[in-house]
């Protein structure tokens, strides 16, 4: 890393960790508005796509999504990189499992494509350094921060994910022993390396953390990280309980995606939006304004502009404020994607009614018997279900729990069908709940 980027990393770490403090929400929002306006004034004219919008207020700019971003990728970035160039570079890296090459000095990465279309991201060296500073400021507890700054050994980070990136390896330095564990190779093949490393910080998708927790409880994985962080997947209740039992601490979360670093768990254990760097407009999904899809503007990124980008995720606001002093809004949960929401007809007036993912998870978790891993797939008024042990009793328990859920919300029950259980590969995001097809108006349901 160049000296200028090292200084940028250190400066951003200090600024994020200790300097960005506000007396109240109003003061923070006024500051954020100034940052957004400066970003719009300076960087919008540099983008061919947004040049004609220069001088307009943020609210006047178009809302975009992944399809729009890909369709106008060439004009939405300021590096002059085409979608074809970026895609070819990203695919070459994933095929070779060599993530070090850059495209004209720019890091290129691909998303996992869980929504059916793979996203592409571009990050400059300066942005990588800033990101690394922000990430360390958010992720390290006090003990590891002291170790980073003045300890006699580096902070050891174990990072499990589907693909590595120059973005992530920016963390690697004399003070940080960063090791990437490739999930394409599986999990068990990495155990010896993980034991040898003895990580201080363990970062992995929730399901992988659940597997590592099982091994730790069985005495096969003798590691004691100072902090455990879940990424890339929804943190399910059963995984959370297992991880906390195995490692004796609360699981933290980092909400990081192709479009930016969006949320983190504070030291008090509460999720906060990373609003010091990302402006979030809530697109409300319910009348009570508790669940929303975020429309984000990342005013810290200048290579690939993320402006009024609608994510496909469902976030739930926390009902009570957090006392930690963080400026970002407190979030109760990242529930999943919008196409994880199941839909049924109201039993009273046949209007469409949503069952959000956390409602379904809570219903399953409250079943009298502890259920194994499961899958729920909606196709119209038919819900296809599967359980890991494929036992009739487990399937009956899952069906009963879902029937109680629909009755409690006064919804027309679906038809239940069994399907074979299919385990998700380690490098593929697990999705237990998925709506493949919403019911059409007038569809009738009968009891299975």
Secondary structure as the mmCIF struct_conf table of DSSP 4:
data_model
#
loop_
_struct_conf.conf_type_id
_struct_conf.id
_struct_conf.beg_label_comp_id
_struct_conf.beg_label_asym_id
_struct_conf.beg_label_seq_id
_struct_conf.end_label_comp_id
_struct_conf.end_label_asym_id
_struct_conf.end_label_seq_id
HELX_RH_AL_P HELX_RH_AL_P1 UNK A 3 UNK A 14
HELX_RH_PI_P HELX_RH_PI_P1 UNK A 15 UNK A 19
BEND BEND1 UNK A 23 UNK A 24
HELX_RH_AL_P HELX_RH_AL_P2 UNK A 25 UNK A 43
HELX_RH_3T_P HELX_RH_3T_P1 UNK A 44 UNK A 46
BEND BEND2 UNK A 47 UNK A 47
TURN_TY1_P TURN_TY1_P1 UNK A 48 UNK A 50
HELX_RH_3T_P HELX_RH_3T_P2 UNK A 51 UNK A 53
TURN_TY1_P TURN_TY1_P2 UNK A 54 UNK A 55
BEND BEND3 UNK A 56 UNK A 56
HELX_RH_3T_P HELX_RH_3T_P3 UNK A 58 UNK A 60
BEND BEND4 UNK A 61 UNK A 61
HELX_LH_PP_P HELX_LH_PP_P1 UNK A 62 UNK A 63
STRN STRN1 UNK A 64 UNK A 64
HELX_RH_AL_P HELX_RH_AL_P3 UNK A 66 UNK A 71
TURN_TY1_P TURN_TY1_P3 UNK A 72 UNK A 72
HELX_RH_AL_P HELX_RH_AL_P4 UNK A 73 UNK A 76
STRN STRN2 UNK A 77 UNK A 77
BEND BEND5 UNK A 78 UNK A 79
HELX_RH_AL_P HELX_RH_AL_P5 UNK A 83 UNK A 96
TURN_TY1_P TURN_TY1_P4 UNK A 97 UNK A 97
STRN STRN3 UNK A 103 UNK A 103
TURN_TY1_P TURN_TY1_P5 UNK A 104 UNK A 105
STRN STRN4 UNK A 106 UNK A 106
STRN STRN5 UNK A 107 UNK A 110
TURN_TY1_P TURN_TY1_P6 UNK A 114 UNK A 115
BEND BEND6 UNK A 116 UNK A 117
STRN STRN6 UNK A 120 UNK A 123
HELX_RH_AL_P HELX_RH_AL_P6 UNK A 125 UNK A 139
HELX_RH_AL_P HELX_RH_AL_P7 UNK A 142 UNK A 150
BEND BEND7 UNK A 152 UNK A 153
HELX_LH_PP_P HELX_LH_PP_P2 UNK A 154 UNK A 154
STRN STRN7 UNK A 155 UNK A 161
BEND BEND8 UNK A 162 UNK A 162
HELX_RH_AL_P HELX_RH_AL_P8 UNK A 166 UNK A 169
TURN_TY1_P TURN_TY1_P7 UNK A 170 UNK A 171
BEND BEND9 UNK A 173 UNK A 175
STRN STRN8 UNK A 176 UNK A 182
HELX_RH_3T_P HELX_RH_3T_P4 UNK A 183 UNK A 185
BEND BEND10 UNK A 187 UNK A 187
HELX_RH_3T_P HELX_RH_3T_P5 UNK A 188 UNK A 190
HELX_RH_AL_P HELX_RH_AL_P9 UNK A 191 UNK A 197
BEND BEND11 UNK A 200 UNK A 200
STRN STRN9 UNK A 201 UNK A 205
HELX_RH_AL_P HELX_RH_AL_P10 UNK A 206 UNK A 217
TURN_TY1_P TURN_TY1_P8 UNK A 218 UNK A 219
BEND BEND12 UNK A 220 UNK A 220
BEND BEND13 UNK A 226 UNK A 226
STRN STRN10 UNK A 227 UNK A 231
BEND BEND14 UNK A 232 UNK A 233
HELX_RH_AL_P HELX_RH_AL_P11 UNK A 237 UNK A 247
BEND BEND15 UNK A 248 UNK A 249
HELX_LH_PP_P HELX_LH_PP_P3 UNK A 250 UNK A 251
STRN STRN11 UNK A 252 UNK A 257
TURN_TY1_P TURN_TY1_P9 UNK A 258 UNK A 259
STRN STRN12 UNK A 260 UNK A 265
TURN_TY1_P TURN_TY1_P10 UNK A 267 UNK A 268
BEND BEND16 UNK A 269 UNK A 269
STRN STRN13 UNK A 271 UNK A 273
TURN_TY1_P TURN_TY1_P11 UNK A 275 UNK A 277
STRN STRN14 UNK A 278 UNK A 284
BEND BEND17 UNK A 286 UNK A 286
TURN_TY1_P TURN_TY1_P12 UNK A 287 UNK A 288
BEND BEND18 UNK A 289 UNK A 289
STRN STRN15 UNK A 291 UNK A 298
TURN_TY1_P TURN_TY1_P13 UNK A 299 UNK A 300
BEND BEND19 UNK A 303 UNK A 303
STRN STRN16 UNK A 304 UNK A 304
BEND BEND20 UNK A 308 UNK A 308
STRN STRN17 UNK A 309 UNK A 310
HELX_LH_PP_P HELX_LH_PP_P4 UNK A 311 UNK A 311
BEND BEND21 UNK A 312 UNK A 312
STRN STRN18 UNK A 313 UNK A 317
BEND BEND22 UNK A 319 UNK A 320
TURN_TY1_P TURN_TY1_P14 UNK A 323 UNK A 324
BEND BEND23 UNK A 327 UNK A 328
HELX_LH_PP_P HELX_LH_PP_P5 UNK A 329 UNK A 329
STRN STRN19 UNK A 330 UNK A 337
HELX_RH_3T_P HELX_RH_3T_P6 UNK A 338 UNK A 340
STRN STRN20 UNK A 342 UNK A 345
STRN STRN21 UNK A 346 UNK A 346
TURN_TY1_P TURN_TY1_P15 UNK A 347 UNK A 349
STRN STRN22 UNK A 352 UNK A 355
HELX_RH_AL_P HELX_RH_AL_P12 UNK A 357 UNK A 365
TURN_TY1_P TURN_TY1_P16 UNK A 366 UNK A 366
BEND BEND24 UNK A 367 UNK A 369
HELX_LH_PP_P HELX_LH_PP_P6 UNK A 370 UNK A 371
BEND BEND25 UNK A 373 UNK A 373
STRN STRN23 UNK A 374 UNK A 379
TURN_TY1_P TURN_TY1_P17 UNK A 380 UNK A 381
STRN STRN24 UNK A 382 UNK A 387
TURN_TY1_P TURN_TY1_P18 UNK A 388 UNK A 389
HELX_RH_AL_P HELX_RH_AL_P13 UNK A 392 UNK A 408
TURN_TY1_P TURN_TY1_P19 UNK A 409 UNK A 410
STRN STRN25 UNK A 411 UNK A 411
HELX_LH_PP_P HELX_LH_PP_P7 UNK A 412 UNK A 414
STRN STRN26 UNK A 415 UNK A 418
HELX_LH_PP_P HELX_LH_PP_P8 UNK A 423 UNK A 425
TURN_TY1_P TURN_TY1_P20 UNK A 426 UNK A 427
BEND BEND26 UNK A 428 UNK A 428
BEND BEND27 UNK A 432 UNK A 432
STRN STRN27 UNK A 433 UNK A 437
HELX_LH_PP_P HELX_LH_PP_P9 UNK A 438 UNK A 440
TURN_TY1_P TURN_TY1_P21 UNK A 441 UNK A 442
#
